[in-house]
Amino acid sequence: MDNTPHTEPTRILLFSFDWRNMYEGHISEIIEKLERDHLSPHVNKFFSINWGPKSYYRKISENIETVHLKARMGRTRVFYDIADIFITPFLLKKHGFRPDIVLLYDFPSVFSSLYPRIFLKSKIIIILTNLPADLIATRKHRWASSSYQRLAEFFGRYIADHVVVINETTKEYAERLGVRREKIRTFNPDTILRDRKFITMSQKGLIRKRYNIGNDKKILLSVGRLEKEKNFDTLIRAFEKLNDDNLILIIVGQGILENTLKNLTKNLHIEH
């Protein structure tokens, strides 16, 4: 979605839940997320509809504005997805925003996008960065959440113009849902730019000192959420096949597979 200087900015509509109220206290994180996903926040125009702890309208910058609606029904999202169907036409007309693209980060938001999809002919793009079925399995009331997710995925595969995935695992997930291959696009989010400030703060040799790793050994480092789409189990099995005492694998992260991955290293006798 990057634009050249000779093109008009793309108008992008976002739906989300802002429980941390990031649009008031963490604007830089919003900008970083848009930059991470190659959305060019200094070029394109964004209008965000959020449910959260308070109500307000705010123009964050020349290109970013947000409407926050107070979530009075707890965090059960189905109520807000239904409310979005009726509120979205009013908000878009009130603020004079006609989206070229509706960008969704999960399938249930497809219901919120019905008005711009049908009446404004906006393109619907879903970015799939995880495996929703696996995440839902860890939540309370997962039967109801899972049923709602499956319903959203059923409609989403038809409503979405494109489903954007980040790797082969999320691509396979989209294909299993029945999303046509010509609708699937792959992109690599820019996580280096967002973490550059932490990279500059790094201290050479800190990990070797903390874990007593000699300079004669080479370290393989992988950082990410310990969830299925990251394929850490494949990484661990591949590392075991190397059978090289001069290599150390360090995995940094948290997630639902932490104990499973630890047990895998024990079963492969490489937990040390």
Solvent accessible surface area in square Angstrom, and as a share of the most:
residue,aa,sasa,rsa
1,M,80,0.36
2,D,101,0.52
3,N,37,0.19
4,T,80,0.47
5,P,132,0.83
6,H,176,0.78
7,T,73,0.42
8,E,148,0.66
9,P,43,0.27
10,T,26,0.15
11,R,92,0.33
12,I,0,0.00
13,L,0,0.00
14,L,18,0.09
15,F,13,0.05
16,S,46,0.30
17,F,57,0.24
18,D,9,0.05
19,W,70,0.25
20,R,139,0.51
21,N,22,0.11
22,M,38,0.17
23,Y,13,0.05
24,E,63,0.28
25,G,57,0.55
26,H,75,0.33
27,I,51,0.26
28,S,72,0.46
29,E,60,0.27
30,I,18,0.09
31,I,35,0.18
32,E,42,0.19
33,K,84,0.35
34,L,7,0.04
35,E,47,0.21
36,R,42,0.15
37,D,8,0.04
38,H,74,0.33
39,L,3,0.01
40,S,22,0.14
41,P,6,0.04
42,H,137,0.61
43,V,65,0.37
44,N,0,0.00
45,K,63,0.27
46,F,2,0.01
47,F,0,0.00
48,S,1,0.01
49,I,2,0.01
50,N,0,0.00
51,W,22,0.08
52,G,0,0.00
53,P,67,0.42
54,K,86,0.36
55,S,68,0.44
56,Y,35,0.13
57,Y,99,0.38
58,R,92,0.34
59,K,109,0.46
60,I,36,0.18
61,S,48,0.31
62,E,131,0.59
63,N,21,0.11
64,I,3,0.02
65,E,25,0.11
66,T,0,0.00
67,V,9,0.05
68,H,2,0.01
69,L,33,0.17
70,K,86,0.36
71,A,20,0.15
72,R,184,0.67
73,M,107,0.48
74,G,48,0.46
75,R,168,0.61
76,T,72,0.42
77,R,56,0.20
78,V,47,0.27
79,F,93,0.39
80,Y,5,0.02
81,D,2,0.01
82,I,92,0.47
83,A,28,0.21
84,D,6,0.03
85,I,51,0.26
86,F,151,0.63
87,I,48,0.24
88,T,0,0.00
89,P,27,0.17
90,F,122,0.51
91,L,10,0.05
92,L,5,0.03
93,K,147,0.62
94,K,132,0.56
95,H,47,0.21
96,G,70,0.67
97,F,18,0.07
98,R,127,0.46
99,P,4,0.02
100,D,53,0.27
101,I,22,0.11
102,V,0,0.00
103,L,0,0.00
104,L,0,0.00
105,Y,59,0.23
106,D,45,0.23
107,F,0,0.00
108,P,5,0.03
109,S,6,0.04
110,V,0,0.00
111,F,30,0.13
112,S,0,0.00
113,S,0,0.00
114,L,49,0.24
115,Y,33,0.12
116,P,0,0.00
117,R,74,0.27
118,I,93,0.47
119,F,133,0.55
120,L,26,0.13
121,K,152,0.65
122,S,2,0.01
123,K,112,0.47
124,I,0,0.00
125,I,17,0.09
126,I,0,0.00
127,I,7,0.04
128,L,4,0.02
129,T,35,0.20
130,N,37,0.19
131,L,3,0.02
132,P,12,0.08
133,A,54,0.42
134,D,42,0.22
135,L,38,0.19
136,I,11,0.05
137,A,57,0.44
138,T,73,0.42
139,R,128,0.47
140,K,171,0.73
141,H,151,0.68
142,R,141,0.51
143,W,198,0.70
144,A,54,0.42
145,S,37,0.24
146,S,30,0.19
147,S,36,0.23
148,Y,40,0.15
149,Q,14,0.06
150,R,141,0.52
151,L,88,0.44
152,A,0,0.00
153,E,11,0.05
154,F,97,0.40
155,F,85,0.35
156,G,0,0.00
157,R,60,0.22
158,Y,130,0.49
159,I,26,0.13
160,A,1,0.01
161,D,28,0.15
162,H,56,0.25
163,V,0,0.00
164,V,20,0.12
165,V,0,0.00
166,I,25,0.13
167,N,45,0.23
168,E,112,0.50
169,T,17,0.10
170,T,0,0.00
171,K,61,0.26
172,E,87,0.39
173,Y,14,0.05
174,A,0,0.00
175,E,50,0.23
176,R,159,0.58
177,L,33,0.17
178,G,41,0.39
179,V,6,0.03
180,R,134,0.49
181,R,184,0.67
182,E,105,0.47
183,K,22,0.09
184,I,15,0.07
185,R,116,0.42
186,T,82,0.48
187,F,38,0.16
188,N,115,0.59
189,P,38,0.24
190,D,45,0.23
191,T,56,0.32
192,I,110,0.56
193,L,68,0.34
194,R,85,0.31
195,D,48,0.25
196,R,133,0.48
197,K,114,0.48
198,F,119,0.49
199,I,88,0.44
200,T,105,0.61
201,M,138,0.61
202,S,84,0.54
203,Q,125,0.55
204,K,209,0.89
205,G,39,0.38
206,L,68,0.34
207,I,68,0.35
208,R,62,0.22
209,K,174,0.74
210,R,157,0.57
211,Y,129,0.49
212,N,141,0.72
213,I,20,0.10
214,G,35,0.34
215,N,137,0.70
216,D,111,0.57
217,K,58,0.25
218,K,145,0.62
219,I,49,0.25
220,L,69,0.34
221,L,111,0.55
222,S,30,0.19
223,V,104,0.60
224,G,19,0.18
225,R,99,0.36
226,L,12,0.06
227,E,17,0.08
228,K,110,0.47
229,E,2,0.01
230,K,67,0.28
231,N,63,0.32
232,F,11,0.04
233,D,62,0.32
234,T,83,0.48
235,L,60,0.30
236,I,3,0.01
237,R,122,0.45
238,A,53,0.41
239,F,32,0.13
240,E,56,0.25
241,K,161,0.68
242,L,100,0.50
243,N,133,0.68
244,D,60,0.31
245,D,123,0.63
246,N,87,0.45
247,L,34,0.17
248,I,45,0.23
249,L,35,0.17
250,I,28,0.14
251,I,53,0.27
252,V,72,0.42
253,G,33,0.32
254,Q,151,0.67
255,G,30,0.29
256,I,73,0.37
257,L,47,0.23
258,E,64,0.29
259,N,109,0.56
260,T,79,0.46
261,L,12,0.06
262,K,108,0.46
263,N,79,0.40
264,L,19,0.09
265,T,28,0.17
266,K,115,0.49
267,N,110,0.56
268,L,42,0.21
269,H,144,0.64
270,I,41,0.21
271,E,103,0.46
272,H,180,0.80
